[in-house]
Amino acid sequence: MVFTLQLRQIDVSPGQCLTLRQIDWSDFEAILTELGERRASRIAYFQGVLEIRMPLPEHEKTKIMIGEFVKILLDELELDWEPYGSTTFKRPEMAAGIEPDDCFYITNSARMIGKFKLNLSIDPPPDLAIEVDVTSKTKISAYIALGVPEVWRYEEDKLQIFVLREGEYVQVETSPTFPNLPVVEGISQFLKLSETVGASAARRGFRQWVREGL
């Protein structure tokens, strides 16, 4: 006997991940429609495997702070950028879909000005994606399939930087986007500081750290 459940019958608690297998592309699109755009959950899809995860509150605060630090870096370096947050990126021909915690177009920012509907068969993927406390193989495989060149992962109080080389992610010590600053140490330091002095003071301190480093 086979039982069929609808998504509204399933609760995913904060910090948990629901994995669905043997999901074809049309099912994936239907699930995205049912989930809707105004939701806290994040999805990752690769070749029939769909993960739906619900972030913890501390996860959200961390990803917001890292995003703020990236904006400070970009502004202080006078680099143009376009923010795309947790946009759903999809490539049907690769059977891959992903929603980053945060992401930015930097090298390709000019191409993305005013663009709200994306087609990754034509449009480039984001230049930099941010993930917090995620080691999912499904999510990593989706990023590879979409060709995102740089992914930052924050876990266990440390930032890790990965760059895409020959079809796989390789951890590096220096961000190719910000090669002249030790962002791994700086972001980790000021994230920790934000827990005691608050977000505003940490942002101001980080900006001063960037200016001194430049």
N, C-alpha and C positions, 0 to 999 in steps of 0.2 A: 504494500500500500504506500502511495506517495502523498505526502502532505505539502501543500503550497501555502507559503506565508507571504503576506504583503509587508513592505518595508515599514509601514506605520504600526505594524504589530511587533516590531523589534526595537528594543531599547539598547542603545550603546552608551554605557556610562562613561563619564570623563576619565581619560587615561586608558580606555580600552579600545581594542580594534576588532572589527568584525570582518572576517575573510569569507568571500563567496567565490566558489570555483565553477568552472564550466559556464562562464558568462560570455556570450558572444557579443559582438559590437552593438547589435540592435538592442540587446538586453541592457548593455551598459548605458546607451543613450536614453532608454526608457527609465532606468533607475535615476539617472541625473535629472530627468524631467520631474520624476516623482519627489526626489529630494528637494528640488527647488534651489534657488540661488541664495535665499536668505536663511542660512543655516550655519551652525558652528562647526559641523563635521567637515573633514577633509578626505578626499578620495585619491586612490592610486590604482591604475588599471594597466595590466600588461598581459597580453596573450591569454585571455580567458580568466585571469585571477583579478578579483576586485577587492580592495581593502577600503573599509570605511572606518575612520578613527575619530574619536572625540577628544580634543585636547583638554588638558588640565588648565585651570586658571593661571598657574605659574608659567605654563608653556606659553600662553598668550602674552603675558607681560614680557617674557624673555624675547620672544620674536619681535614684539613691537620695539623694544629697546635696541636690538641689533639693527633693525630697519632704520631707526633714528640715527644710530652711529654711522651706518652706510651713507645716509643722506648728508651728514656732516662731512664725511670724507669727500663725497662727490662735490659738495658746494665749496669746500676749502680748496680743493684742487681745480675748481672751475671746470668740472666735467659735466656735460649735458647728460640728462637722464630722464627716463619716463618710468613711472611706477605702475606696476600691474598687480601688486598684492597677491591675492590667492586666486587669481584667474584660473579657470579650467583650460588647460592646454591639451589639445587632442591631435593625434595623427592616426586616422583610421587605417591607412595603408601599413602602419607599423603595429596596429592593434595596441596602442599605448595612449594613456591619458594621465594627467597629473595636476594636482593643485598644490603649489608650493605654500609654505607658510608666508613667504614674501618673495618678491622678485623684482628685478630692475632691468630695463634696456639701457645700455650705456653706449657701447660701440655703435649699436643700431638705433639709437634713440631718435635720430632725425626721421627715420623711416616710420616710426610708430606714433608720431605726433598726431593727435586727433583720431587715432584708429581705435575703434571699440569692438569690431568683429574681427577675430583672428582666424587665419587659415594657415596652419603651419606647413602646408604643402607649398605655400608661396611666401609667407612671412617667416622671418627668422625666429628661433626660440629666444627666450630671455637670456641676456648675457650673464646674469648672476642670480642664482636662486638660493634661498635660505631655508634650512630645515632645523627644527629643534627636537632633539631626542628621538630621532628616527633612524633605524638601521635596517628597515624593511628591504628585502631583496626585490620585491615587486616595485617599490618606489624607485630604487636605484636603477633597475632595468628600464623603467619608464623614462627616467631622465636620460639614460644613454640613447634610447630609441628616439627621443625628441632632439637630441644633440645639444643639450644645455652645456656650454663650455666650462662653467665654473659653478660649483655648489659648495656652500658653506653649511657645515653641520655643527650644531652646538649640543654637547652632551657632557655630563659629569663635570660641569663648571669649566669646560674648555672648548674653544673654537677650533674646528678642524677645516682645512681648505682642501678641496679636491678639484682637479682639472681633468678634462676629458682628453685622453691621449690614445689614439689607435683603438677606439672602441671600448675603453674602460676608464674608470676613474682612478687617478693616482693622487695620493695625498702629498701635498707640498707645504713648505714652511712659509712661503711668501705668496701673497695674492698677485696674480698677473695684472689685475685691475689696479692695485695699489702697490706697486713693486718697491717703492721707496719708504714704506712704513711697516713696522712690525705689528700688523693689525691683529694677529693671533693673540699676542700678549696684551695689546692695548684694549681690545674689546673684552677679553676675559677679565682683565683688571677692573674696567669701569662697570661691567655688569655686576661684578661682586660688590663694588663700591655702592652701586645704586640700592642695594639691599639695606644699607645703613644710613646713607645720606639722602636717599630719594632720587627719583628719576631726573628732576630738573637740575639738581646739583651735579649729578653724574654726566648729564649732557654737556653742561658748561665745562666741566673738568675735561671731558673727552675732546671738546673743541680746542681747548687750550693745549692739550697734549698733541693734537694734530698740528697746530700752528708751530709749536716748538720743534716738532719733528721735521717740519718742512723748512 
